[in-house]
């Protein structure tokens, strides 16, 4: 679960909220607004900085010593809920509605090509089974939710935490990117037999070793959504 600002302790939540509203704040400004001592604020900021939510910087106003201020880091900004999923869906729909579905497919094909180009050097010289083991990092390095399942030499890649789930559930054509990339990297057909968006609890990509792909297989393989 992603940490949001309301998961922080009450004083740290208030400190983060003030920095967010002000853009940046000094210890004295925070202490005055929160009616607590500057030392207490400093101790909270030390911990917030250690956890990566805030960073320090000095601002020189031309008079006296530079003023030490605190602002949110990129991680700190993500303590506040974002809506990237809806933005992604809006971009995809606008692209399709304005230029047609073929343009969307061209975009997805370019994504597939780039991912294949990224992965192929890592898989050179490996057997299909060894490739499967490497592809446990397909979505994220050291992904704790991806595993290779072997049932009587029938292999599947199992992903229990798709990072694109919220978008894919609305626009399932995106899942064709994963199916297409895995198919070309493994050199055989890959079928998604279980789907997170169907309530299966995981996406299961079955690797059909007995169905090698042909040289002229299209880069983009549109997944059967039935």
QUIJORA-V634774 format. One record per residue. N is the residue number from 0. PHI is phi in degrees with one decimal (* if undefined). D_FIRST is the distance of its C-alpha to the first C-alpha in Angstrom with 1 decimal. Layout:
BEGIN
n: {N N}
phi: {PHI PHI}
d_first: {D_FIRST D_FIRST}
END
This chain:
BEGIN
n: {0 1 2 3 4 5 6 7 8 9 10 11 12 13 14 15 16 17 18 19 20 21 22 23 24 25 26 27 28 29 30 31 32 33 34 35 36 37 38 39 40 41 42 43 44 45 46 47 48 49 50 51 52 53 54 55 56 57 58 59 60 61 62 63 64 65 66 67 68 69 70 71 72 73 74 75 76 77 78 79 80 81 82 83 84 85 86 87 88 89 90 91 92 93 94 95 96 97 98 99 100 101 102 103 104 105 106 107 108 109 110 111 112 113 114 115 116 117 118 119 120 121 122 123 124 125 126 127 128 129 130 131 132 133 134 135 136 137 138 139 140 141 142 143 144 145 146 147 148 149 150 151 152 153 154 155 156 157 158 159 160 161 162 163 164 165 166 167 168 169 170 171 172 173 174 175 176 177 178 179 180 181 182 183 184 185 186 187 188 189 190 191 192 193 194 195 196 197 198 199 200 201 202 203 204 205 206 207 208 209 210 211 212 213 214 215 216 217 218 219 220 221 222 223 224 225}
phi: {* -70.9 -80.7 -113.5 -59.2 -72.7 -84.9 -79.0 -64.0 -56.7 -66.1 -70.8 -62.9 -68.7 -62.8 -61.1 -62.7 -67.2 -62.5 -61.1 -69.6 -90.1 89.7 -162.6 -149.7 -93.4 -61.0 -65.3 -63.6 -66.4 -62.5 -65.8 -72.3 -94.3 59.2 -131.6 -70.2 -61.3 -65.9 -64.3 -62.4 -59.8 -64.1 -65.0 -66.6 -58.3 -70.6 -63.9 -70.1 -62.3 -82.8 89.0 -86.8 -132.0 -138.7 -96.9 -152.9 -104.2 -120.2 -101.1 -93.4 89.1 -128.2 72.7 -74.1 -58.1 -93.0 -83.3 -125.8 -124.5 -138.7 -75.3 -82.1 -59.7 -62.6 -63.1 -61.3 -78.5 -68.4 -103.2 -56.6 -109.7 -133.1 -65.6 -60.0 -65.3 -62.6 -61.3 -61.8 -64.0 -63.8 -62.3 -67.6 -64.7 -60.3 -67.1 -67.6 -85.4 -123.1 100.7 -67.1 -62.5 -67.5 -62.8 -64.2 -64.2 -63.2 -63.7 -61.9 -65.8 -62.6 -61.7 -59.7 -66.2 -70.3 -63.5 -62.2 -69.3 -87.1 -54.7 -60.8 -74.6 -105.0 -56.0 83.5 -93.6 -72.3 -59.2 -65.8 -66.2 -63.4 -58.5 -64.0 -65.3 -76.7 -63.8 -96.2 -57.2 -92.1 -160.4 -62.2 55.3 -65.0 -75.4 -104.5 -110.2 -145.1 -98.6 -104.5 -125.6 -116.0 53.6 66.0 -103.6 -100.6 -140.9 -94.4 -112.1 -118.8 -104.3 -146.9 -60.1 -71.1 -106.9 -55.6 -64.6 -81.3 -63.8 -67.6 -92.0 -130.3 -62.3 -59.6 -62.0 -66.3 -64.6 -63.5 -63.0 -59.6 -66.2 -63.9 -61.6 -59.5 -73.0 -71.4 -92.6 74.6 -150.4 -63.5 -128.1 -120.3 -86.7 -94.2 -127.5 -136.0 -58.7 -70.8 -96.1 84.2 -79.8 84.3 -166.4 -106.2 -113.2 -98.7 -80.5 -97.6 -93.5 -61.1 -82.4 -123.5 -64.0 -81.9 -90.1 -61.1 -94.6 -61.1 -59.0 -61.0 -97.9 -115.5 -72.2 -69.8 -69.6 -91.1 -70.7}
d_first: {0.0 3.8 6.4 9.1 12.7 12.9 10.8 13.7 17.0 19.5 21.8 19.3 17.8 21.5 22.3 19.5 20.6 24.2 23.7 21.9 24.9 27.5 26.4 27.2 28.7 30.8 30.5 33.5 32.2 29.0 31.1 33.5 30.9 29.0 32.3 31.2 32.9 32.4 31.8 28.9 27.4 28.1 26.3 23.1 23.5 24.1 20.7 18.9 20.8 20.1 16.3 17.0 16.5 20.3 23.5 27.1 30.0 33.7 35.6 39.4 41.2 44.5 45.5 44.9 42.0 38.8 36.3 32.9 30.0 26.2 24.0 20.4 19.4 17.6 14.3 15.4 16.1 12.6 11.8 13.6 12.4 14.2 15.8 16.4 16.3 19.2 21.0 20.9 22.3 24.9 26.0 26.4 28.3 30.5 31.3 32.3 34.2 36.1 37.0 36.6 34.5 36.3 34.9 31.3 32.3 33.8 30.6 28.6 31.5 31.2 27.5 28.5 31.3 29.3 26.8 29.7 31.4 28.4 28.1 31.8 32.9 30.3 31.6 35.3 37.4 34.8 35.4 33.3 31.7 31.0 29.5 27.1 25.9 25.4 23.6 20.7 19.6 20.3 17.0 15.7 17.6 17.0 14.6 13.6 13.3 16.7 19.9 23.6 25.1 28.9 30.8 34.5 34.2 32.2 29.2 25.9 22.8 19.8 16.4 13.6 11.0 13.2 12.0 14.7 14.1 14.3 17.5 18.9 18.9 21.2 23.1 23.3 25.9 23.2 22.6 26.2 25.3 23.5 26.3 28.9 27.7 27.3 30.7 32.4 30.9 31.8 35.1 34.8 33.4 29.7 28.8 25.4 26.2 22.8 20.5 16.9 18.4 21.0 18.7 19.6 16.2 16.8 19.0 22.1 24.4 27.8 30.0 33.6 35.6 38.8 38.3 38.7 38.4 41.5 42.1 42.2 38.9 37.2 34.3 32.3 32.1 31.1 29.1 30.7 28.5 30.4}
END
